[in-house]
Amino acid sequence: MLYIGTAGGLETSIVPRAGVALRTVQAAALRGLSPWRMVANGVTLLRGVAQAWDILRDFRPDVLLATGGYVSAPVVVAARLRRCPVLVYLPDVQPGLAVRFISRLARRVAVSFEAAQAYFPPGKTVVTGYPVRPALFGQQDESVARERLGLISGVKTLLILGGSRGAHSINVAVSESLEQILNLAQVIHVAGEQDITWLHEQREKLPVQLQQRYHLHAYLHEEMVPVLLAADVAVARAGAATMGEFSAAGLPSILVPYPYAGQHQEANADFLASRGAALKVLDGALASGALLPALQTLLADESTLRSMAENAHKLAKPDAARAIAWELAALSGAGVAASRSGGGI
């Protein structure tokens, strides 16, 4: 297996930790740019196609899995030129421009939710669900997870998660009401690298008893599973991983869609909210203090929390990774061989 990403992406540190080989190509976005920047980025994408061609020529893959984002475009184009079958996986409810483009070059499109099938030609999609770490579907002992994390027993736990790079507007909103929030619950705050320094300074100014309730991190790796299992409610962006992992963990959430990510985070938040698994707060409402009252209401309502947790769990698909693997095997020809021999993946 080979993972292809960009040189400046988070994958350069995450993928090697998983023991997977990594190669990089040049890529750039085209949406929402000035004409001259679009031309420059178009040239970058062409370079990326040439780089991807060389990588695929050397690696000779049987099948390519593309998960969207502008880095996928040059790789999928190169794969199509080399007649390598492509499976596109859409983790969000609504596809962005990159997925809309590369899906035209793909043999099949896997989607997390049935609602996403409406964006693609009939018969081209398969609903697989969102693949998450198997540990989220294991024995979910919240007390063990809380003990491992050093959390206080009998106190509500709030997870604040801004995505892989953090979310500045969420961090600011939390900081402005930090003492009030800490009086409601103990907090695990994954703030991202950019804001971690000033948030640490703010933590040092808190009374000692509140400092003990505020667990601040720039990023979490292996610790994320016990954090998701220990939390009673989360505040987060509405990215695809949020939808998959919160559903697997049965975690109620207040979702704040990132306003500059096209419309897919809005669609994700609306989907979970319509299923009774989340509440939606607009990013622009954070500055007017919308977060604190939402937390006060939700943390005080045990019935609603239980209902949201159950509704989130209903959206999870534990076999999502296996379903995607079977689609890849079928495209590569291995699925036919496995079914004839009675084997599995």
PyMOL commands that set and color helices and strands:
alter all, ss='L'
color gray80, all
select helices_A, chain A and resi 11-17+35-59+72-81+97-103+114-119+134-137+142-149+168-176+178-184+196-204+208-211+224-230+240-249+264-274+283-288+291-299+302-314+320-332+334-341
alter helices_A, ss='H'
color red, helices_A
select strands_A, chain A and resi 2-5+21-24+64-66+86-90+108-111+125-127+157-161+186-190+214-217+233-236+253-255+278-280
alter strands_A, ss='S'
color yellow, strands_A
deselect
rebuild
show_as cartoon
